Amino acid sequence: MKKLLEGKTPANEIKENLIEEIKKLKSDGINPTLCVIEVGDDPASKIYLRVKRNLAKKVGIQEIGLHFPANTSQGELLEKIEELNQDPSINGIMVQLPVPPQIDPRAIFETIAPEKDADGFSPLNLGRLWEGQSDIIPATVRSILTLIDYYGIEIAGKNTVIIGRSVIVGKPLAAVLVERDATVTIAHSKTKNLSELTKNADVIISDVGKAHLVTEDMVKEGAVIIDVGMNRENGKLMGDVDFDKVAAKVNAITPVPGGVGPLTVASLMKQAVILTRKQHGR
Ligand SMILES: Nc1nc2c(c(=O)[nH]1)N[C@@H](CN(C=O)c1ccc(C(=O)N[C@@H](CCC(=O)O)C(=O)O)cc1)CN2
């Protein structure tokens, strides 16, 4: 392995830039404000929300945290979102996932106003990605692009296999990589002969959530591997890729933890600032 694609350094760079950008906005009387909604008491979500709160404070974004009990109905949640959509003091809105089973995440994505869609999950913003408009994009996708740019990974014309077809990572990622001239294949649970695809891939991006899915024999020498998976095995956090053996064979690989993950919260903050600027015509 020649390059370890760590997320911490580019994440720090994003934070430093945000601090400067937000200072300037504030000196013009603009106070970027992000409303973060939690439904229920998922323990992992609590950790991520604390990280979001701390980073917002550090860069100067006003974070408004709302907590709803786990038995909140979809109607109640959507009503609150509608209210926030109308509130001019709120620039960005996001609902932490997962939400309890009585709430359909798609209803949330459809209700958040596209111009306040901090996660970039609204159907309008996701659709715009396929038109080549990529200012509002899901945080994980933005994080992957940041790694690609920061480490100078060539993507144009490269055979790129995305494993995973989620609406919030795999599909929007395909749209932005096609826009960057990559030749993209999306593989998923029904794909036959996954290894035939991955063995020919210059770049493999996996977002499945299955440990040991991508093994050494499935990758070609010199490939680039971006692992978005997060799996716990015997208390240890690992990605979808068999890191040690695959790393020995490839040119560049993200660690898990420490790769895409640390960039996701910084990417969300960046998006909140982009939304704020757009709302003020900047
Ligand atoms: N509304 C949203 N919900 C969720 C999102 C999202 O982007 N929007 N993503 C995840 C959770 N998440 C942020 O919300 C998140 C996940 C992982 C990390 C991270 O830093 N991971 C570390 C490891 C952390 C650990 O030890 O558990 C890493 O990979 O190095 C940050 C944020 C689901 N919900």
The ligand as an ORCA input file, in Angstrom:
! r2SCAN-3c Opt
* xyz 0 1
  N     -29.120     12.269      9.172
  C     -28.036     11.484      9.129
  N     -27.989     10.372      9.874
  C     -26.882      9.585      9.810
  C     -25.762      9.943      9.000
  C     -25.864     11.114      8.229
  O     -24.935     11.490      7.455
  N     -26.992     11.873      8.320
  N     -24.592      9.168      9.030
  C     -24.438      8.152     10.045
  C     -23.921      8.632     11.367
  N     -22.923      9.698     11.330
  C     -23.344     10.975     11.230
  O     -24.485     11.308     11.411
  C     -21.535      9.402     11.533
  C     -21.038      8.123     11.383
  C     -19.687      7.857     11.655
  C     -18.834      8.857     12.064
  C     -17.432      8.580     12.436
  O     -16.719      9.485     12.786
  N     -16.977      7.310     12.408
  C     -15.694      6.936     12.915
  C     -15.841      5.823     13.940
  C     -16.695      6.205     15.097
  C     -16.893      5.038     16.069
  O     -15.919      4.633     16.675
  O     -18.047      4.582     16.200
  C     -14.825      6.400     11.788
  O     -15.354      5.812     10.828
  O     -13.617      6.582     11.891
  C     -19.340     10.125     12.220
  C     -20.666     10.402     11.949
  C     -25.783      7.489     10.323
  N     -26.806      8.432     10.542
*
